[in-house]
Amino acid sequence: MPPHLSLRPREFAYAIGTVLVGGALGTLVRYVILTYGPVAHGSGWLAQVPWSLLVINAIGVYVAVRWLRGPLHGRDPNDPRRLFAVTGLLGGFTSYSSLVVAWNDVTQRNVAAGIVVAVLSIISGVVAAELALRRRHR
């Protein structure tokens, strides 16, 4: 079935609300993890790497791929479940914009650490997606 290219005003409003609710929940979960989760200590450049954001984004990629290949496979991009789960929840949970800000801060202090953050963010996303693609669906 081809995806709906346009939505009626009521459907569009519902889609926006679905994404907003999912995004708010995903952002709240990320906030709690970043606020109350483990923090790297020390003065070395490894302590400057935003490990929690790297892990959050890798988990988000993994879950998105699993859901899009599993229970959300073949669903219209405007399907409310897909909008809530992937666009909203995982879109709010992951934060590449926060990672870029953290990367900039790290790079200002230590160029080597900035390179590590940039490389790890790309590699972790690709590895997470590959792991999700290889895992068998039950």
C-alpha positions as CSV (number, residue, x, y, z in Angstrom):
1,M,0.0,0.0,0.0
2,P,1.5,3.4,-1.0
3,P,2.0,5.9,1.9
4,H,-0.5,8.7,2.2
5,L,1.1,11.8,0.7
6,S,-1.2,14.2,2.4
7,L,-3.4,14.2,5.5
8,R,-6.8,15.8,6.1
9,P,-6.5,18.7,8.7
10,R,-7.9,16.5,11.5
11,E,-5.5,13.7,10.7
12,F,-2.6,16.1,10.5
13,A,-3.5,17.6,13.9
14,Y,-3.7,14.1,15.4
15,A,-0.3,13.2,13.8
16,I,1.3,16.3,15.3
17,G,-0.1,15.6,18.7
18,T,1.1,12.0,18.5
19,V,4.6,13.1,17.7
20,L,4.5,15.8,20.4
21,V,3.5,13.3,23.1
22,G,6.0,10.7,22.0
23,G,8.8,13.4,21.7
24,A,8.0,14.7,25.2
25,L,8.3,11.2,26.7
26,G,11.5,10.4,24.8
27,T,13.0,13.7,25.9
28,L,12.0,13.1,29.5
29,V,13.7,9.7,29.5
30,R,16.9,11.2,28.0
31,Y,16.8,14.0,30.5
32,V,16.5,11.6,33.4
33,I,19.4,9.4,32.1
34,L,21.7,12.4,31.5
35,T,20.8,14.0,34.9
36,Y,20.9,10.9,37.1
37,G,23.0,8.5,35.1
38,P,26.7,7.8,35.4
39,V,29.1,10.6,34.9
40,A,32.7,10.3,33.8
41,H,35.2,11.7,36.4
42,G,38.7,12.7,35.9
43,S,40.8,15.2,34.1
44,G,41.9,13.2,31.1
45,W,40.4,13.5,27.6
46,L,38.3,10.3,28.1
47,A,36.4,12.0,30.8
48,Q,35.4,14.7,28.3
49,V,33.7,12.3,25.9
50,P,29.9,12.4,26.3
51,W,29.6,8.7,26.8
52,S,25.9,8.8,27.9
53,L,24.9,10.6,24.7
54,L,26.8,8.2,22.6
55,V,25.0,5.2,24.3
56,I,21.6,6.9,24.1
57,N,21.9,7.5,20.4
58,A,23.2,4.0,19.7
59,I,20.3,2.5,21.6
60,G,17.9,4.8,19.7
61,V,19.2,3.7,16.4
62,Y,19.0,0.0,17.4
63,V,15.5,0.3,18.7
64,A,14.3,2.3,15.6
65,V,15.7,-0.3,13.2
66,R,14.2,-3.2,15.2
67,W,10.8,-1.5,15.3
68,L,10.8,-0.5,11.7
69,R,11.8,-4.1,10.6
70,G,9.5,-5.7,13.2
71,P,6.1,-4.5,14.5
72,L,6.1,-1.3,12.4
73,H,7.3,-2.9,9.2
74,G,5.3,-1.9,6.2
75,R,3.2,0.7,8.1
76,D,2.4,4.0,6.4
77,P,4.8,6.7,7.6
78,N,1.8,8.6,8.8
79,D,0.6,5.6,11.0
80,P,0.0,7.0,14.5
81,R,2.0,4.1,16.1
82,R,5.0,4.8,13.9
83,L,4.7,8.5,14.4
84,F,4.6,8.1,18.2
85,A,7.3,5.4,18.5
86,V,9.9,6.4,16.0
87,T,9.4,10.0,15.1
88,G,8.3,11.1,18.6
89,L,9.6,8.8,21.3
90,L,12.9,7.8,19.7
91,G,13.3,11.2,18.1
92,G,13.1,12.8,21.5
93,F,15.2,10.1,23.2
94,T,18.1,10.4,20.8
95,S,19.8,13.8,20.5
96,Y,22.4,14.3,17.8
97,S,22.0,18.0,18.3
98,S,23.1,17.7,22.0
99,L,25.9,15.4,20.8
100,V,27.1,18.1,18.4
101,V,27.1,20.7,21.2
102,A,29.0,18.3,23.5
103,W,31.4,17.5,20.6
104,N,32.1,21.2,20.1
105,D,32.8,21.6,23.8
106,V,35.1,18.6,23.8
107,T,36.9,19.7,20.6
108,Q,37.5,23.2,22.1
109,R,39.3,21.5,25.0
110,N,41.0,18.6,23.2
111,V,41.0,18.0,19.5
112,A,41.9,14.3,19.9
113,A,38.9,13.8,22.1
114,G,36.7,15.6,19.6
115,I,37.9,13.3,16.8
116,V,37.1,10.3,19.0
117,V,33.6,11.6,19.7
118,A,32.9,12.2,16.0
119,V,34.2,8.8,15.0
120,L,32.4,7.0,17.8
121,S,29.1,8.7,17.1
122,I,29.2,7.5,13.5
123,I,30.6,4.0,14.2
124,S,28.2,3.4,17.1
125,G,25.1,4.3,14.9
126,V,26.2,2.1,12.1
127,V,27.1,-0.8,14.4
128,A,23.7,-0.5,16.2
129,A,21.8,-0.5,13.0
130,E,23.8,-3.5,11.7
131,L,23.2,-5.4,14.9
132,A,19.5,-4.7,14.7
133,L,19.3,-5.8,11.1
134,R,21.1,-9.1,11.8
135,R,19.0,-10.0,14.8
136,R,16.2,-12.4,13.9
137,H,12.6,-11.3,14.6
138,R,10.6,-13.5,16.9
